[in-house]
Amino acid sequence: MPLHHLLTLDGSYGEGGGQILRTALTLSVITGRPVHIERIRAGRKNPGLQPQHLTAVRAAAAICRAQLEGDEPSSQALTFIPGGPARPGEYAFDVAEAARGGSAGSAGLVLQTVLLPLASQQGESHLTIRGGTHVPWAPSASYLSHVFLPVLARAGLQAQIELVQWGFYPAGGGEIQVQIEGKGTMLHPIQLTDRGELRRVWGTAAVMNLPAHIPQRMAARACNVLEEAGIRAQVEPRRLRGAGPGAGIFLFAEYESAEGCISAGFSAYGHKGLPAEHVAEAACNELLAHQRSGDPVDPHLADQLILPMLTARGTSQITTSRISRHLLTNAWVSRQFLSQDLDITEKRGAAGTIVAKGAEHD
């Protein structure tokens, strides 16, 4: 494609984080349109490309043989020129390589950058991604496995995650193995507008290289908070070994829906000086807010479904308990690449409905 079709994006727009970069990379591979991104993460404490962003750039480049300019640590400008469609195959991506040492940069965000391009092509892909599997401000491997991928499976995208090794912030050292069954066809529309009864709440309170009483306290407090709200939960305490210390709780609420079961996920992470009970309460409060909303799609899932909805065949519609700034920024990037209609309507408070008119045919 001639470079006069080069799309230029302001990486500081809206929420101004790494999602602008990742969404642009995904859509550049899918559409074949070259992109230049300026002012990448300009407003952040550590602006520019950090290890997880740089790994996502190189992963996207690897699957389509892209030409790169600016793929260096802390770079605030990047040019990405796809060399063709995504090529299914075996790939290994390690955030630590970009960091030149250990890093808890999110393995899940690297996966999300390449997932749709690889799934849209005919052929299987096997990925090994090393980095942080459970880190703040990113979907955990558990969330992707229990919330995100099941929704995509109903739309026709088949992918499985094996959590080989947990990795917490800041040391990382985790690993996921991913199998993607590329079918070479478009996704079916995603319809998630109604929510039925709550079927169950379950989860894991996990620590790495920390005393056993910490996950036990997180699990007990979570069960007590939810019990007080009339919800019985099963939360398993787990003590893990790995690259460095870490703690977090990961809760999942499974609901009935007209389209089949739909799950929502909520997490909170510990740090030095923060009582285990407070970590559990933070995750429970998010879960209970979602439960009160009556909406099927949690805020994180709504954001992650923007691209699958726009690249599906036909019209998709979802209702979420909160329209986040992150989602609105993701929608803005998508509109720069795609001509399909994307309507976001606030329903009440922060809740809202998202309607995406994808392509009508392959």
Stockholm file with secondary structure:
# STOCKHOLM 1.0

chainA/1-362         MPLHHLLTLDGSYGEGGGQILRTALTLSVITGRPVHIERIRAGRKNPGLQPQHLTAVRAAAAICRAQLEGDEPSSQALTFIPGGPARPGEYAFDVAEAARGGSAGSAGLVLQTVLLPLASQQGESHLTIRGGTHVPWAPSASYLSHVFLPVLARAGLQAQIELVQWGFYPAGGGEIQVQIEGKGTMLHPIQLTDRGELRRVWGTAAVMNLPAHIPQRMAARACNVLEEAGIRAQVEPRRLRGAGPGAGIFLFAEYESAEGCISAGFSAYGHKGLPAEHVAEAACNELLAHQRSGDPVDPHLADQLILPMLTARGTSQITTSRISRHLLTNAWVSRQFLSQDLDITEKRGAAGTIVAKGAEHD
#=GR chainA/1-362 SS CCGGGCEEEETTSTTCSHHHHHHHHHHHHHHCCCEEEESTTTTSSSCSCCHHHHHHHHHHHHHHTCEEESCSTTCSCEEEECCSSCCCSEEEEEHHHHHTSCBCCBHHHHHHHHHHHHHTSEEEEEEEEEEBSBCTTSCCHHHIIIIIHHHHHHTTCEEEEEEEECCBTTTBCEEEEEEEEEESSCBCCCEECCCCCEEEEEEEEEEESSCTHHHHHHHHHHHHHHHHTTCCEEEEEEEECSSSCEEEEEEEEEECCTTSCEEEEEEEECCTTCCHHHHHHHHHHHHHHHHHHCCSBCHHHHHHTHHHHHTBBSEEEEEESCCCHHHHHHHHHHHHHCCSCEEEEEEETTEEEEEEECBSCC
#=GC SS_cons         CCGGGCEEEETTSTTCSHHHHHHHHHHHHHHCCCEEEESTTTTSSSCSCCHHHHHHHHHHHHHHTCEEESCSTTCSCEEEECCSSCCCSEEEEEHHHHHTSCBCCBHHHHHHHHHHHHHTSEEEEEEEEEEBSBCTTSCCHHHIIIIIHHHHHHTTCEEEEEEEECCBTTTBCEEEEEEEEEESSCBCCCEECCCCCEEEEEEEEEEESSCTHHHHHHHHHHHHHHHHTTCCEEEEEEEECSSSCEEEEEEEEEECCTTSCEEEEEEEECCTTCCHHHHHHHHHHHHHHHHHHCCSBCHHHHHHTHHHHHTBBSEEEEEESCCCHHHHHHHHHHHHHCCSCEEEEEEETTEEEEEEECBSCC
//
